[in-house]
């Protein structure tokens, strides 16, 4: 093995301390990043710094560490907004991409009527299937699924047939964690918007691997999780267009 390869392996272990772990007498090799990525030292240090130096409620206190916590919290909002080319007010922190989708499912279906339609695809993750299916059952809505072609891509001609004036919501995965397919979400979004449907993109698998510009995609909502992109478990992001968020009823009431 070349010296540079040895150095890279050593640096990788220092970046990801868990790789020092040995299993059955052998060094750990981790290949499950599509499920959850490892957490690097820099992230662990940032989390520890919060608990060690300014552990306080954000937006609740005027004392110095409360102000510091609030500043760092808002700075994180801005960094995430910049990362996906959104505005500060369009980024909402949740517990996960799954919670983001549930938030949207419960909020957006609250005003739907019997036989209104929701369009998903046959390649969706359970997080983007079960909430819609359950709510459709409860509210007597109709769920339709865009077909997958033999090459593992979505059939856009089928999408055009399924998305009609009865369609109120279209929710599609950006990249499939099973097939690896990169869906043409811009085109699907255009089809959805041509029928005045809201368009949601599940970006949990795409955002760790490619540049995401929500304005360019022109999606109404975009969701993803931190734990699939070297962040901590228990943090997710919901992007929503500001004008739509303003019209939505609150999902979770918070005491101030």
PyMOL commands that set and color helices and strands:
alter all, ss='L'
color gray80, all
select helices_A, chain A and resi 3-15+17-20+41-53+64-84+88-90+97-108+126-128+130-139+156-162+185-194+214-217+242-247
alter helices_A, ss='H'
color red, helices_A
select strands_A, chain A and resi 22-23+26-27+91-94+117-121+142-146+167-173+198-202+221-225+236-240
alter strands_A, ss='S'
color yellow, strands_A
deselect
rebuild
show_as cartoon
